[in-house]
Amino acid sequence: MSGFSRWVERQLELRPDQDISDAARALQIRPSELKRWLGSKRPPTQETMRLASRVFNAPIREILIAAEYLTVEEASPDGLPTSELSTQELLAELSRREDSTIKILSRTADTASNGW
């Protein structure tokens, strides 16, 4: 099982869905896709990470770390683990992520309205 598979498993444990089929339906993906993610031994593709980010409403950075493409230190601002950041630095990072999420959601809505 890959780091990504373990991450998907943890995400599913947080959901109230009863089984893979229910979870896949709630996430609006095929059960076979979800099973593939859970059984994967290799790191996910870019497409899979983007889809997982969308369906689990998770930051892509979190998935990159789970898939072992990045370490926590590499993904943290200034290369510091979050435990080393000041409150101000954490708030600035949260604000940046919120702005990023709003931009992504806006682009997604624009894309959907344009029929892409």
N, C-alpha and C positions, 0 to 999 in steps of 0.2 A: 504494500500500500504506500502511495506517495504522500508527501506532505500536503499536497492539494487534496487528495482523497480524505485524509484525516480532517482537514479543514471543512470540507463539504459535510462530512459525518457530524462534526460539531455543530455546524449550522442547522442541520436537520434535527439534532437533539433539542435545539432551542425552539423548534416549531411544534405546534400542537397536532400536526398531521399524524395519522395513524400508521400509514405505510408508504412505501415508495410511490405507489400510484397516486395516492392522495396528495403527497408532497409535490410530485411532478405536476399534477393538475393545478394545485394552488400556485406553483411557480410558473405555470404556463409553458412548460417544456415537456418533451416526450419522456415517459418512464425509462425508455432505453437510454436516453441521454443522461439521465440522473444516475442510472446504474453504471454507465460507462465512467462517469466521474468518480463514483464510489470505488470502482474496481481498478482504476488506473494505477499503473506502476511507474508511468513516465510523467514528466512535467507536462502541464497542459499547454495547448497552443495559445497564441494571442487571442484568437477568436473565442476559445473556450473561456479564457480569463475574463474577457469583456462581457460575455454572456453571464457568467457566474456573478460578476460584479453587479450586473443589472438585476438578475433574478433574486439575489440575496440582499440587494441594496447595501452592498459593502464596498468600501474604497478599494480601488485596484491595487493600491500599495499593500494592503493587507493580503491580497491574493498573491501578489508577487513574492511576499515574504513566505507565505504558506507553501508556495510552489518551489521555494528555494532559489528563485532568481535573484533575490536580494536578501541581505541580512537585515536585522532590525537596525543595526548601527548605520548601514548604508541608506536605509529608508528614512532615518530620523533627520530632522533639521540639524545641520552642522555636524552630522555623524554622531550625535550624542543619543544615548538611550533616553527615553522619555523620563525615566526616574532622575536623570541629571538636569532636566530643564527646569527653569524657574516658572512660577505661576504665569508671569507675563509672557514668556516664550510659549507656554502651552496654550494660553488664550489666543495668541497671535496665530498659532498653528491651527487651532479650531476655527478661527475666523477665516483663514485661508481655505480650509477644507469646505466650509460652508459656502463660500463664494464659488469655489470650484464646482461643488454639487449643483448650485443654482445654474451655473453656466452649462453644465452637462445636461441638466433637465430641460433647459431652454432649447439647446441644440436638438435634443431628442424630440421635443414637441414640434420644433420647426421641421425636422426631417419627416416625422409622422404626418404632419399636415400637408407636406409636399408630395406625399405618396411614395417615399423612398423605402 
